[in-house]
Structure formats: C-alpha cells, structure tokens
C-alpha cells in the first residue's frame, strides 16, 4: 500500500538542509528518488507518479493544491471555506473543486506564506487581512474566531494581460460608439467614477479606461491592494495602504495616501476603490484642480452611487447634506455603471453625466443606457443605446476635442 502524501512530504523535508538556499532542482531530484522507490513497492502508474511529483513539489515550494488553481488561466475566483470545501469560478459558473487540504495546519501555512509575501500579518488577534499574490491576484483572508468553519481564503484572479477596451468591445461589454465617447472624455480630463456590484468588472474597466490617459502626464494610483495594471505611463507612482501589525507599525490608510499624493504633483489621481470616509478627501481632490481623476465604488445603479457617496462623505466629516451634494456635483462629471447579467456576462449598463444641482438634488442625465432585447440560447441580448449628448462640454472645448455627432 502506498504511503500517504503527508508521509512522503515529511520524508522529503527530513532530507532537506534548510541552513542554505535549496534550489528547486534539488527538491525535485529528492522527490523523484522517493517516488521511484515508492513505485517499486506500490506499483504506482506513470500518470499517478507525475501527479504525485507535482503535488509534492507544490506542497513544499509552492502553495500546495492551491498552486494548480492559481496557474489555471480559466479560473477567475477561488473560494476556500476551510480545509475541505473549495469552490472555483470558471466562465462565470461556480463549481466544487473536489479536493481539499490535508490538514488545517497546512492551509494556515499556505495563508501565512501568501500574506508574508506582501508584508502583511494575519493571526487570531488580527484575523482579517487583504493581500495579493505575485501575479496580482486579490486575496482576502478571514481566520478563527471570526470564521467559524475554519480559515477562509478568497482569491480573485485577474488576467495575466489586462483586458483592454478593444477586447471589451469584442465581447459585447460596451459598444464602439460609447467607448469612443469615454476615450474623448478621459483625454479631456473629465472626472469619472465607475460603479457596480461585486464581480461586475470595475477594476478591469478602470484599467481599460486608463489606457486613454495621455502618456506624458504624471499619474498616481492609490489602492488597498495594488491591482491596477496601467501600461505605458512612464511617470507613474503606485501607492498601497498598510495595515497595523504586531511590530508596532501604524496603519496607512487611503485617506493618508490621498493627502500625501497631493504633495507629489499629480496631474491625475486613480483611486482603486472608495469604500468609506476617504470619499471626502477624494471629492476635495476633484474640486481642487486634479481633473481627469478616476475611481470606483460599489452601488446598484448610477443614482445609487451618488447616495452612497453622500453617506461615505458623512462618515469622514460632519457636513450639511446640501454642501456634500454641491461637492459631488462640482467634482464628478461622469458615472459609468457596470452590471453582471443573469447569464454571467458583464456589461456597461449606463453612462450618465452629472449636470449640477437643481434645488437640493443632484441632476443627472443618461448618455447611454443598456436596453435588453431578449434572450438567445441562454445569452442575454441587448444594446447600449445612446440617449443624449454631453451638456457640459467646456472641458472638451478646452482640450480641442470634438465628439462625432455633436
């Protein structure tokens, strides 16, 4: 009978000299030697030998069974609910993986390896942390006592090559006409906010939109976890928050980074996501000469995003609601709302222009709205229809840009 993978792993570890740097090839040679011996005893097939070799190497040098999932480009989300329950998302569908970690200790070792790789700390005293993998994947960890059914690990995997606007047009997420309008608005330095629910593609869309920023500008990105993949911008500064840790390092928040970025001569700020009180600092930036800035936020619609921004500003500063609405109406120019439809496709559902204040309410007008036309073979059919022209065209005129049809 073949010995368990755990016993083979222990035999390999016992033979390794951890007082020095051990190359991968040396580990593989020891694994091969032990597998050959085991094959003679247990009669393991060639296919099983190859699989066992990979699993043993991943368990020692990589992220155990998680490594195979991370290396699979077709998987967009990995959800680990304790040692045995692993789910993956592939092509918009969630399914069970059918494998689990050999022990809770091994899963916790993998988690510690991930968070240590980006200088984060997670333990029972501080059981929640956001981190990232080397390939840029977003990681969220929740440990006991907060997570009752064991360590919870959620990984959002992004494409190795960022999805650009041409690809979004090709897959039907946006029309060419709408993309051309957004291209002109970005170049003309309109302040743009991208809203949508979880998994609607906000970060992907922000990446695609950022490609229209002129290459000669100085851009500062601010994120909880560095996920944005802005390309071909030479004068780019990337900032990331830091959690407090047991060594006594104080936390550095989005608010701290927005404030310090203003002393770094930015032409535009790109804030990965606004979730709370940092909204007040963001709004102040938009109102103090940093045109062309962009950010994202969670909301169910474009109009809901305005309400959420009001609430988030109030979290950071006690201001009259009328003053908050004036700040938002003055600072924001465009809201792009994304959604995930019932067929799991991601679409731009609305592009809206902020027109200002009327009475005590923020006025907004739709430039494009997604209209569903039915369903074909389980796929939602529809088109992003044009509803109107840009009313506030001063920035377009100042940039010397004319929209076709205007």
Secondary structure as UniProt FT lines:
FT   HELIX           5..15
FT   TURN            18..19
FT   HELIX           24..42
FT   HELIX           46..61
FT   HELIX           65..71
FT   TURN            73..74
FT   STRAND          75..81
FT   TURN            82..84
FT   STRAND          85..90
FT   TURN            91..92
FT   STRAND          93..96
FT   HELIX           104..116
FT   TURN            117..119
FT   STRAND          128..132
FT   TURN            134..135
FT   STRAND          138..142
FT   TURN            144..146
FT   TURN            148..149
FT   STRAND          152..156
FT   HELIX           165..170
FT   TURN            171..172
FT   HELIX           176..187
FT   TURN            188..189
FT   STRAND          192..196
FT   TURN            198..199
FT   HELIX           202..210
FT   TURN            211..212
FT   TURN            215..216
FT   STRAND          219..223
FT   STRAND          236..240
FT   TURN            246..247
FT   HELIX           254..261
FT   TURN            262..265
FT   STRAND          268..271
FT   HELIX           278..286
FT   TURN            287..289
FT   TURN            291..292
FT   STRAND          294..298
FT   HELIX           302..316
FT   HELIX           321..331
FT   STRAND          334..340
FT   TURN            342..343
FT   STRAND          346..358
FT   TURN            359..360
FT   STRAND          361..376
FT   TURN            377..378
FT   STRAND          379..386
FT   HELIX           394..399
FT   TURN            404..405
//
